[in-house]
């Protein structure tokens, strides 16, 4: 199997190369999990600039501008990764449509291999570039100078965990481009495979959602939302599980396909594609195609599957923060009997629940706003503009310079566009780049911690790619 592919059914799985969900399946709630350890020998730390504890943030909460709430959220762009020989996105694309089966079918358990991060797997040199290209394709005159932070669900979620005193080590890159501080997600390897996949987090959405005709051949739908938070204007990229058809949603001729098929026939029909690896060359140039149609933020949903064997509802304390960061208003939780039969599927409007969570976690959210301000200030003051956020433990967060030459969030030409400079100014601005070396030689976008278990005792069924990067420690 090619290292660029993932095995799946029905034209390849939602999320394509990296599972967004370690959702469902026979859980092991009492299994002791290994602690994640950062590989500092393989990936050395750069120069330490400063450290923070949560108590440092507490002292500065008075400086938060306005209420520490998310306001004026809107979808500004979106794109689908396509199954193609070279890296190709479709803008605006479209999420898969929620099309539940008319009669429950017992599903097969997940099998196959999946990458952790679809953007890094398909475009390892600059995983942030597809989102920026999609945004500028959607709005060529987008006011980039108004954006303070460009982040993703993973990087922002990690910072939120830190201020909530949740013990999960992480690292991500930071770069100042123009007026914007980019947070760049990093994985140990762009093609890193998730180990220990089991459950029904892939076969369930394959059976209960549909890529419509406009976006056939899609692997994953990525969205960019803009909102104001803590005095900052933020752009956040995240992966979307699907959308609900409703009065405010676009419709096509195949928006309500017949789902009365036998699931065994479905697997047989798509068996060939499930066994053939993708032939995508991640070293090719990025191709941007037009297609699909915009879907309002009010229609999208996040999806989790869980075993109902233990008669225990999903723990929403881990879910609400993810939905808050991404401003996802709908949540679907599907419970199975432990053997793949889903007879308890709940589609919920969780906007009120997220508002309650926001009020109940006001102090932590204020701390997040303070932390963002400190990171931005340090990035703007540093001469290199290339930093790293490193959290080794529950109450310690470090800001460091990137080790060696560091890694760039965007190629020079796109950095110039974002910063609003002409070609001559760009040559002067980026003269220190020393050329563009390949990914493997520089270990660009390495996540400097390895969360794979040597003995296989990590459990990924409650994890997701955006929310925790498949830490293997999330619980039900």
Secondary structure as GFF3:
##gff-version 3
##sequence-region A 1 476
A	DSSP	beta_strand	37	38	.	.	.	ID=ss1
A	DSSP	beta_strand	48	52	.	.	.	ID=ss2
A	DSSP	alpha_helix	54	58	.	.	.	ID=ss3
A	DSSP	three_ten_helix	61	63	.	.	.	ID=ss4
A	DSSP	beta_strand	70	82	.	.	.	ID=ss5
A	DSSP	beta_strand	88	93	.	.	.	ID=ss6
A	DSSP	beta_strand	97	98	.	.	.	ID=ss7
A	DSSP	alpha_helix	118	122	.	.	.	ID=ss8
A	DSSP	alpha_helix	129	138	.	.	.	ID=ss9
A	DSSP	three_ten_helix	144	146	.	.	.	ID=ss10
A	DSSP	beta_strand	149	152	.	.	.	ID=ss11
A	DSSP	alpha_helix	153	163	.	.	.	ID=ss12
A	DSSP	beta_strand	170	177	.	.	.	ID=ss13
A	DSSP	beta_strand	180	184	.	.	.	ID=ss14
A	DSSP	alpha_helix	203	208	.	.	.	ID=ss15
A	DSSP	beta_strand	209	210	.	.	.	ID=ss16
A	DSSP	three_ten_helix	213	215	.	.	.	ID=ss17
A	DSSP	beta_strand	218	229	.	.	.	ID=ss18
A	DSSP	beta_strand	232	240	.	.	.	ID=ss19
A	DSSP	beta_strand	242	243	.	.	.	ID=ss20
A	DSSP	alpha_helix	263	269	.	.	.	ID=ss21
A	DSSP	alpha_helix	271	275	.	.	.	ID=ss22
A	DSSP	beta_strand	287	292	.	.	.	ID=ss23
A	DSSP	three_ten_helix	297	299	.	.	.	ID=ss24
A	DSSP	beta_strand	300	307	.	.	.	ID=ss25
A	DSSP	alpha_helix	320	326	.	.	.	ID=ss26
A	DSSP	beta_strand	330	336	.	.	.	ID=ss27
A	DSSP	beta_strand	342	349	.	.	.	ID=ss28
A	DSSP	alpha_helix	351	360	.	.	.	ID=ss29
A	DSSP	alpha_helix	362	381	.	.	.	ID=ss30
A	DSSP	beta_strand	386	393	.	.	.	ID=ss31
A	DSSP	beta_strand	396	401	.	.	.	ID=ss32
A	DSSP	alpha_helix	412	419	.	.	.	ID=ss33
A	DSSP	alpha_helix	423	429	.	.	.	ID=ss34
A	DSSP	three_ten_helix	431	433	.	.	.	ID=ss35
A	DSSP	alpha_helix	439	442	.	.	.	ID=ss36
A	DSSP	beta_strand	449	450	.	.	.	ID=ss37
A	DSSP	alpha_helix	465	468	.	.	.	ID=ss38
###
